[in-house]
Amino acid sequence: MNERGGEMAAVVRYCAGVRDEVLEHIEAAIGAQPALEDLRAPLLDYPLRAAKGLRPALCVAAARALGASRSAALPSAAALELLHNAFLIHDDVEDESLARRGEPTLQRRYGQATAMNMGDAMLALALGPLLDNTGVIGLGPALEVLDLVRETVVVTAAGQARELEWIRQGRWDFGSDYAAAYEALVVAKTAHYSFITPVVVGATIAEVRGDARAQLAAYARHVGVAFQITDDLLNLRAAGEPGAYGKESAGDLWEGKRTLILLHALHAAGAAERDEALAILARPRPDPAALARAELIAELHAAGHLDAVARARLLGEGGDTRFKTEAEVAALMAVIEARGGLEFAAEVARAHGEQALALLGALEPWLEAGEGRDLLAALPRYVIERAR
């Protein structure tokens, strides 16, 4: 195995090791609540699926690199993993996603109401390890970590609300500032809770503040943006390769996600090409229940059991229901490829990775040698070069 391959494998091993310990904390937190005994299976559904475990590993790595013990960081790491899974559940419901980590989303497996309830329960469970921190790292740091998590939930919710508002407005035009608009959304919606908060929590556990903590947060911001851009790239590059990605391949196009890839392609496209793409993006993704309903209405109308007025009222505004088709999603992909969306996004991700490494280099005086520092150094390349 070459040096780069060894570095990538080391990241995977470190994350897996931390994840195993964090899962023990999560299972103990659920077991400590008798009221949740019957909910154990849905609560552990997402946490037990194959996953990278980046967020808790990053928290532990930052704490270790700054001089704290692994055991001191594990309760906070467990809380962050619970928070992550809660966000995933809510995000999948809001996006009407079909797959998560290679399996059906929680709402497809248990129903939307149960999924939302489990997401809420996970948010509550995350408070347990944060309260345990008072006896692990002391009252002052524990309250500071709790406040950081509170702020994280607010920032993430606001980022999600911004994306939902863009969807509600049907907004695609951000002018020449489309890259900045995308990055601001990514930082609020994903990078803050996935990368910035874990390293800042790690620094807080190690009682490191000031310039070192600020630079570590800036490093994490760049890693987070590079991670999300790469996730967007993997979503499209995995199209036609079931199981290669873990989520729904090309799901971002079916859902109409405002990715940097698509925003760049739309900005670079000609007027007619752009109008056609926007018309496709405005259509909802196929919903099995809605499709069956539309087919039944069409059959009843064709058989003479419904007149045109009744048909129009049942179908809704406009008297017709159009969903995206596979051919239309392929047409969107053709626009992206023709306008260099994939290449542009990959270059932006690489630039963020380089900026992250530069910031980490400036942190050398504060970082102790060991696996924690090694993970921080390898992470920018790992998030860009990963296969899933």
C-alpha positions as CSV (number, residue, x, y, z in Angstrom):
1,M,0.0,0.0,0.0
2,N,1.4,3.4,-0.9
3,E,1.8,6.3,1.6
4,R,-1.4,8.0,0.6
5,G,-3.3,4.7,0.8
6,G,-1.9,4.0,4.2
7,E,-2.9,7.5,5.4
8,M,-6.5,6.9,4.2
9,A,-6.6,3.5,5.9
10,A,-5.4,5.1,9.1
11,V,-8.3,7.6,9.1
12,V,-10.8,4.8,8.6
13,R,-9.3,2.8,11.5
14,Y,-9.2,5.7,13.8
15,C,-12.8,6.6,13.0
16,A,-14.0,3.0,13.4
17,G,-12.3,2.7,16.8
18,V,-13.9,5.9,18.1
19,R,-17.2,4.9,16.6
20,D,-17.2,1.6,18.5
21,E,-16.7,3.3,21.8
22,V,-19.3,6.0,21.0
23,L,-21.9,3.3,20.1
24,E,-21.4,1.8,23.6
25,H,-22.2,5.2,25.1
26,I,-25.3,5.5,22.9
27,E,-26.6,2.0,23.7
28,A,-26.0,2.8,27.4
29,A,-27.9,6.1,27.1
30,I,-30.9,4.3,25.6
31,G,-30.7,1.5,28.1
32,A,-30.8,4.0,31.0
33,Q,-34.3,5.1,29.8
34,P,-36.9,2.4,30.6
35,A,-39.5,4.4,28.7
36,L,-37.5,3.8,25.5
37,E,-37.2,0.0,25.7
38,D,-39.8,-0.6,23.0
39,L,-38.1,2.1,20.8
40,R,-34.6,0.5,20.9
41,A,-34.8,-0.9,17.3
42,P,-35.8,2.4,15.5
43,L,-33.5,4.5,17.7
44,L,-30.5,2.3,16.9
45,D,-31.4,1.9,13.2
46,Y,-29.3,4.7,11.8
47,P,-26.5,4.6,14.4
48,L,-25.8,0.9,13.8
49,R,-25.7,1.2,10.0
50,A,-22.3,1.2,8.3
51,A,-21.0,4.8,8.6
52,K,-17.7,6.7,8.7
53,G,-18.1,8.1,12.2
54,L,-16.2,11.3,11.3
55,R,-17.9,13.7,13.7
56,P,-17.1,11.8,17.0
57,A,-13.6,10.9,15.7
58,L,-12.9,14.5,14.9
59,C,-14.0,15.6,18.4
60,V,-11.7,13.0,20.0
61,A,-8.8,13.7,17.7
62,A,-8.9,17.5,18.4
63,A,-9.1,16.9,22.1
64,R,-6.2,14.5,22.0
65,A,-4.0,16.7,19.7
66,L,-4.5,19.5,22.2
67,G,-3.6,17.5,25.3
68,A,-6.9,16.0,26.6
69,S,-7.5,12.4,27.3
70,R,-9.6,10.2,25.0
71,S,-12.0,9.3,27.9
72,A,-12.6,13.0,28.5
73,A,-13.8,13.5,25.0
74,L,-16.0,10.4,24.5
75,P,-19.3,11.7,26.2
76,S,-19.2,14.8,24.0
77,A,-18.4,12.6,20.9
78,A,-21.4,10.4,21.7
79,A,-23.7,13.5,22.0
80,L,-22.5,14.8,18.6
81,E,-23.2,11.4,17.0
82,L,-26.7,11.4,18.4
83,L,-27.2,14.9,17.2
84,H,-25.9,13.9,13.7
85,N,-28.3,11.0,13.4
86,A,-31.2,13.2,14.6
87,F,-30.4,15.7,11.9
88,L,-30.2,12.9,9.3
89,I,-33.6,11.6,10.2
90,H,-35.3,15.0,9.9
91,D,-33.3,15.8,6.8
92,D,-34.4,12.6,5.1
93,V,-38.1,13.4,5.9
94,E,-37.8,16.9,4.7
95,D,-36.1,15.9,1.4
96,E,-38.3,12.8,0.9
97,S,-35.1,10.8,0.5
98,L,-35.3,7.1,-0.3
99,A,-32.0,5.7,0.9
100,R,-29.6,6.3,3.8
101,R,-26.3,4.4,4.2
102,G,-27.4,1.8,1.6
103,E,-30.8,1.0,3.2
104,P,-34.3,2.5,3.1
105,T,-34.6,5.8,5.1
106,L,-36.2,5.6,8.5
107,Q,-39.5,7.0,7.2
108,R,-39.8,4.4,4.5
109,R,-39.0,1.6,7.1
110,Y,-41.2,2.8,10.0
111,G,-43.4,5.6,8.6
112,Q,-42.9,9.4,8.7
113,A,-44.5,10.0,12.1
114,T,-42.2,7.4,13.8
115,A,-39.2,8.8,12.0
116,M,-39.8,12.3,13.3
117,N,-40.5,11.0,16.8
118,M,-37.1,9.1,16.8
119,G,-35.3,12.2,15.6
120,D,-36.8,14.2,18.5
121,A,-35.9,11.4,20.9
122,M,-32.3,11.4,19.7
123,L,-32.0,15.1,20.3
124,A,-33.2,14.6,23.9
125,L,-30.8,11.6,24.4
126,A,-27.9,13.8,23.4
127,L,-28.4,15.8,26.5
128,G,-27.5,12.8,28.7
129,P,-23.8,12.6,27.8
130,L,-23.6,16.4,27.9
131,L,-24.8,16.4,31.5
132,D,-22.4,13.5,32.3
133,N,-19.6,15.9,31.3
134,T,-20.0,17.8,34.6
135,G,-18.3,14.8,36.3
136,V,-15.8,14.2,33.5
137,I,-14.4,17.5,32.5
138,G,-15.8,19.8,35.3
139,L,-18.8,22.1,35.5
140,G,-17.3,25.1,33.6
141,P,-16.1,23.3,30.5
142,A,-19.3,21.0,30.5
143,L,-21.5,24.1,30.4
144,E,-19.4,25.6,27.7
145,V,-19.8,22.4,25.6
146,L,-23.5,22.3,26.3
147,D,-23.8,25.9,25.0
148,L,-21.7,25.1,21.9
149,V,-24.2,22.3,21.1
150,R,-27.1,24.6,21.7
151,E,-25.7,27.1,19.3
152,T,-25.0,24.3,16.8
153,V,-28.6,23.2,16.8
154,V,-29.8,26.8,16.2
155,V,-27.3,27.4,13.3
156,T,-28.1,24.0,11.7
157,A,-31.9,24.6,11.9
158,A,-31.4,28.1,10.4
159,G,-29.4,26.6,7.6
160,Q,-32.0,24.0,6.9
161,A,-34.7,26.7,7.0
162,R,-32.7,28.7,4.4
163,E,-32.6,25.8,2.0
164,L,-36.3,25.0,2.5
165,E,-37.1,28.6,1.8
166,W,-35.1,28.5,-1.5
167,I,-37.1,25.4,-2.4
168,R,-40.4,27.1,-1.5
169,Q,-39.5,30.1,-3.6
170,G,-38.2,28.0,-6.4
171,R,-35.1,30.0,-6.2
172,W,-32.2,29.1,-8.5
173,D,-30.8,32.5,-9.6
174,F,-28.0,33.7,-7.3
175,G,-26.2,35.7,-10.0
176,S,-22.4,35.6,-10.0
177,D,-22.4,35.0,-6.2
178,Y,-23.8,31.4,-6.6
179,A,-20.6,29.8,-5.1
180,A,-20.7,32.1,-2.1
181,A,-24.4,31.4,-1.5
182,Y,-23.8,27.7,-1.7
183,E,-20.9,27.8,0.7
184,A,-22.8,29.9,3.2
185,L,-25.6,27.4,3.1
186,V,-23.2,24.4,3.5
187,V,-21.4,26.0,6.5
188,A,-24.7,26.6,8.3
189,K,-26.4,23.4,7.3
190,T,-23.6,20.8,7.5
191,A,-20.1,22.1,8.1
192,H,-20.9,23.8,11.4
193,Y,-22.2,20.7,13.2
194,S,-20.1,18.1,11.3
195,F,-16.7,19.8,11.5
196,I,-16.5,23.1,13.3
197,T,-18.4,22.1,16.4
198,P,-16.5,18.8,16.9
199,V,-13.1,20.5,16.8
200,V,-14.2,23.4,19.0
201,V,-15.7,21.0,21.5
202,G,-12.4,19.1,21.5
203,A,-10.5,22.3,22.1
204,T,-12.9,23.2,24.9
205,I,-12.4,19.8,26.6
206,A,-8.6,20.5,26.4
207,E,-9.2,24.0,27.8
208,V,-7.7,25.6,24.7
209,R,-9.1,29.0,23.7
210,G,-8.1,32.1,21.8
211,D,-6.2,32.0,18.5
212,A,-5.6,28.3,18.5
213,R,-9.3,27.5,18.8
214,A,-10.2,30.1,16.2
215,Q,-7.7,28.7,13.7
216,L,-8.9,25.2,14.3
217,A,-12.5,26.3,13.6
218,A,-11.3,28.0,10.4
219,Y,-9.5,24.8,9.4
220,A,-12.7,22.8,10.1
221,R,-14.8,25.2,8.0
222,H,-12.7,24.5,4.9
223,V,-12.8,20.8,5.5
224,G,-16.6,20.9,5.9
225,V,-17.1,22.7,2.6
226,A,-14.7,20.3,0.8
227,F,-16.6,17.4,2.4
228,Q,-20.0,18.5,1.2
229,I,-18.9,19.4,-2.3
230,T,-17.3,15.9,-2.5
231,D,-20.6,14.4,-1.2
232,D,-22.4,16.2,-4.0
233,L,-19.9,14.8,-6.6
234,L,-20.2,11.3,-5.3
235,N,-24.0,11.5,-5.5
236,L,-23.8,12.1,-9.2
237,R,-20.7,10.0,-10.0
238,A,-22.3,7.0,-8.4
239,A,-25.4,7.1,-10.7
240,G,-25.9,3.7,-12.2
241,E,-23.7,2.0,-9.5
242,P,-26.1,0.7,-6.9
243,G,-24.5,0.4,-3.4
244,A,-21.4,2.4,-4.4
245,Y,-22.5,5.5,-2.6
246,G,-24.7,4.5,0.3
247,K,-27.4,7.1,-0.4
248,E,-29.7,7.4,-3.4
249,S,-27.6,7.8,-6.5
250,A,-28.4,11.1,-8.4
251,G,-30.8,11.8,-5.5
252,D,-29.7,15.4,-5.5
253,L,-31.1,15.8,-9.1
254,W,-34.4,14.0,-8.2
255,E,-34.8,16.2,-5.1
256,G,-33.6,19.4,-6.9
257,K,-30.7,20.2,-4.4
258,R,-28.9,23.5,-4.8
259,T,-25.5,22.0,-5.2
260,L,-22.4,23.9,-6.4
261,I,-22.3,21.5,-9.4
262,L,-25.8,22.3,-10.6
263,L,-25.6,26.1,-9.8
264,H,-22.4,26.4,-11.8
265,A,-24.0,24.5,-14.7
266,L,-27.1,26.6,-14.7
267,H,-25.0,29.8,-14.5
268,A,-22.9,28.7,-17.5
269,A,-25.8,27.4,-19.6
270,G,-27.4,29.2,-22.5
271,A,-30.8,30.7,-22.0
272,A,-32.9,28.0,-23.6
273,E,-30.8,25.2,-22.0
274,R,-31.2,26.8,-18.6
275,D,-35.0,27.3,-19.0
276,E,-35.5,23.7,-19.9
277,A,-33.4,22.6,-16.9
278,L,-35.4,24.8,-14.6
279,A,-38.6,23.4,-15.9
280,I,-37.5,19.9,-15.0
281,L,-36.2,21.0,-11.6
282,A,-39.6,22.6,-10.8
283,R,-41.3,19.2,-11.1
284,P,-41.6,17.0,-8.0
285,R,-39.9,13.7,-7.8
286,P,-42.1,10.6,-8.4
287,D,-44.0,9.7,-5.3
288,P,-45.4,6.1,-5.4
289,A,-48.7,7.0,-3.7
290,A,-49.2,10.2,-5.8
291,L,-48.4,8.3,-9.0
292,A,-50.9,5.5,-8.2
293,R,-53.5,8.1,-7.4
294,A,-52.9,9.9,-10.7
295,E,-53.1,6.6,-12.6
296,L,-56.4,5.7,-11.0
297,I,-57.8,9.2,-11.8
298,A,-56.7,8.8,-15.4
299,E,-58.3,5.3,-15.6
300,L,-61.6,6.6,-14.1
301,H,-61.6,9.5,-16.5
302,A,-60.9,7.3,-19.5
303,A,-63.7,5.0,-18.5
304,G,-66.2,7.8,-18.3
305,H,-66.6,7.8,-14.5
306,L,-65.1,11.2,-14.1
307,D,-65.8,14.3,-16.2
308,A,-63.0,16.8,-17.0
309,V,-64.0,19.1,-14.1
310,A,-63.8,16.3,-11.5
311,R,-60.6,15.1,-13.0
312,A,-59.0,18.5,-12.8
313,R,-60.1,19.0,-9.2
314,L,-58.8,15.7,-8.1
315,L,-55.4,16.2,-9.8
316,G,-55.1,19.7,-8.4
317,E,-54.1,23.1,-9.9
318,G,-53.7,22.9,-13.6
319,G,-55.5,19.7,-14.0
320,D,-52.3,17.7,-14.5
321,T,-49.6,16.1,-12.5
322,R,-46.0,15.9,-13.8
323,F,-43.2,14.2,-12.1
324,K,-39.5,14.1,-13.0
325,T,-38.6,11.2,-15.3
326,E,-35.4,9.3,-15.6
327,A,-34.9,10.8,-19.0
328,E,-35.3,14.3,-17.6
329,V,-32.8,13.6,-14.8
330,A,-30.4,12.3,-17.5
331,A,-30.9,15.6,-19.3
332,L,-29.9,17.5,-16.2
333,M,-26.8,15.4,-15.9
334,A,-26.0,16.2,-19.6
335,V,-26.2,19.9,-18.9
336,I,-23.9,19.5,-15.9
337,E,-21.3,17.5,-18.0
338,A,-21.5,19.9,-20.9
339,R,-21.0,23.0,-18.7
340,G,-18.2,21.5,-16.6
341,G,-20.1,21.4,-13.3
342,L,-18.3,18.3,-11.9
343,E,-14.8,19.7,-12.8
344,F,-15.6,23.1,-11.4
345,A,-16.9,21.7,-8.1
346,A,-13.9,19.3,-7.7
347,E,-11.5,22.2,-8.1
348,V,-13.3,24.2,-5.5
349,A,-13.2,21.3,-3.1
350,R,-9.4,20.9,-3.7
351,A,-8.8,24.6,-3.0
352,H,-10.7,24.3,0.4
353,G,-8.6,21.2,1.3
354,E,-5.4,23.1,0.6
355,Q,-6.6,26.1,2.7
356,A,-7.4,23.7,5.5
357,L,-3.9,22.2,5.4
358,A,-2.3,25.6,5.4
359,L,-4.3,26.6,8.5
360,L,-3.4,23.3,10.3
361,G,0.3,24.0,9.5
362,A,0.0,27.3,11.5
363,L,-1.4,25.3,14.4
364,E,1.7,23.1,14.8
365,P,3.0,24.8,18.0
366,W,-0.3,23.8,19.8
367,L,-0.6,20.3,18.5
368,E,0.9,17.2,20.2
369,A,2.3,14.4,18.1
370,G,0.1,11.3,17.9
371,E,-3.0,9.8,16.3
372,G,-5.1,12.9,17.0
373,R,-2.8,15.2,15.1
374,D,-2.3,12.6,12.3
375,L,-6.1,12.4,11.8
376,L,-6.4,16.2,11.5
377,A,-3.5,16.3,9.0
378,A,-5.0,13.5,6.9
379,L,-8.6,14.6,7.0
380,P,-8.6,17.2,4.2
381,R,-7.3,14.7,1.7
382,Y,-9.5,12.0,3.0
383,V,-12.8,13.9,2.6
384,I,-11.9,14.8,-1.0
385,E,-10.5,11.4,-2.1
386,R,-13.0,9.1,-0.3
387,A,-15.2,6.7,-2.3
388,R,-18.4,7.1,-0.3
